[in-house]
Amino acid sequence: MNTAQIEEKDPKAEALITQQFNAVTPENIMKAEIIHPQWDKYNFDLADKLVDYAKKHNMIVNAHNLIWHSQLPVFVRRMKDADSVRQYFVNHINTVASRYDGKVYSWDVVNEALNEDGTMRKSIFLEKLGDDFVVDAFRLAQKAAPHTKLYYNDYNIEQPKKRAGAIALIKKIQAAGVRIDGVGIQGHWHVDNVPMEDIEQSIKEFSALGIEVMFTELDLSVLPNPRGRSNSADISQTANYNAQINPYTKELPDSMQQKLATAYTDLFKLFLKYNDKISRVTFWGVNDGQSWLNGFPVPGRTNYPLLFDREFKPKPAFYKVIETKTKGSANKTF
Ligand code: XIL
């Protein structure tokens, strides 16, 4: 949910959310730069509102996120010495995670700590706190939020090398005797290139660690990738606009609607096959109009990555996804 939706300024969105979803995630408002803008100042208003909203509508909140190198407040980005970073890290996790313990269902404790080759990403946390910062974050979260599920979340961790890195990281947390309950595969993919085999293998390998597997930010871009850019959800890697990579400014042609529907069908068939291992699927946005993919990695485009269109109407892909369940034998109640 974005800010307008959390503030209940968008009645159409609210009608759809309460009708179609049983779990919500804040797109931005629980990230450090918003919830903790200054050393000694926290902005809990919107997060509190989200918690109340979810309670009122009988939904769970999956909170996103505690520790991430992006969307950090300015005061943290400017920090030079390790002691300050350590103090921020401890205060932030303690304050935010304990406030919402028992109120949110889960936290993405650490987001995007890995490089594509599976090594640890260079970030302020790695540089100032060292290799163990992920274990430390989970240890602090476990203490501050004993009633909250704790997850590691990242993009492209279905890819073999990055997956191996994620598995090593999760094993390290477990070996330290620290609780980790699940792993979130973000799922920002392209309609032409959904890595089905890697996803299946990942479900098997991650669940073999004894943790939940989730798809936490699902969307399928239908627009051409900018030249030379591989599929990545790294929010710092953007590209310039040109009209050739924005082909569907008026509407999505039928052939593309069908292609999207087929890609989503294949994905949800796989999810149903492993429904005993997958605890949640979350879309990154309610409808196409509000998707971040209209602005990322290229600003000003018209993308169609979700199941509901700009008028909040279900797209062909929506009906196909529903059919995977009503026509299949698999059954799961949340
Ligand atoms: C994105 C939001 O959707 C945008 O509104 C914001 O400007 C940048 O971040 N991986 C994540 C999410 O874990 O937090 C990112 O969300 C998308 C990539």
Boltz pocket constraint, residues with backbone or C-beta under 6 A from the ligand:
constraints:
  - pocket:
      binder: B
      contacts: [[A, 27], [A, 28], [A, 111], [A, 186], [A, 217], [A, 233], [A, 235], [A, 292]]
      max_distance: 6.0
